[in-house]
Amino acid sequence: MEVIRDAGFPIEAICGGEGACATCHVHVQSDWYDKLPKPDPKELDSVEVAMTFEPGMSRLSCQILFSDDLNGLNVTLANDDI
């Protein structure tokens, strides 16, 4: 979430990274989804109610901790404002 925000992309992240609001919802490319740590139940509860929830793709970007292992990860900001 912070990397996305620091790069100047429009991401709200209203809860400040607490995983409670889903305003940092992103879609992760399928080839990367399983390489990420599994979402915890709190994250799933938040992201599953998002308008553009996609199983196997939807994550809260605040719950994806940046590391060198994620070099090449590509996410798309979910458009939940529709």
N, C-alpha and C positions, 0 to 999 in steps of 0.2 A: 504494500500500500504506500509506504513512504517513498519507495523508488519511483512509483508511478506519479505520485503527487510532486516529488522533487523535479521530475522531468517535465512538469508543466501540463500534464494531462488532466482533464476535468474529472476528478474523482472526489466525492463528497467526504466519505469516511467520518460521518457525523459522530460516531461513538468514540473516535480517537484510537481505534485499534483494539477495542474490547471484544469484537466479534458479536456484537449485539444488534446491529442495525441493518446489515446487508447493503449499505450504501457504497461499499467498496467491492461489490460483486463483480467477478470476472469469469470469463470462460477460458479454461486452460486447454491447449491442444491435447487431443486424446493420447498422443504418444508421450506426453509429459505427465498426464494426470496420475498415473500409477507410480511415477517416480517420486512424487511428493509424499510427505508424511500423510497418513490417513487423517481426514477431518474428524475432530472430536464431536460428540453429540450436540454440544452447544452450537458449534458452527453449522452443523447440518440443520438444526432447528431454525437457525436464522436464514440460511441460504435457500432452503426448500420452499419458503413462502415467497421468494422473489418472483416477480412476474415472468422473468425469462430464465427460470431455473432449468438447467439441462443436466440430467444425471450423467455422471462420468465426465463432466466438463466444468460445472459450477463450483467455484470456491470463493471464499472471502479472501481478498488479497492481503488483508491485515493478518491473516493466519498463515501466510506463506512467508517464512523467514528467509531472507536473502542470504545466499552463500555462494561460494565459487562453484558448487555442484549444480547450481541453477543457470550457469552460463549457457545461453541459447534458448532459455525458456521464453515462450511467446504466449502472451495472454491477450484477450480482447475484452475491453470494457463492456460489461453487459448493459444494455439499454433498458433499464427498468422504468423509465419515465414514459413509456408508451401507454 
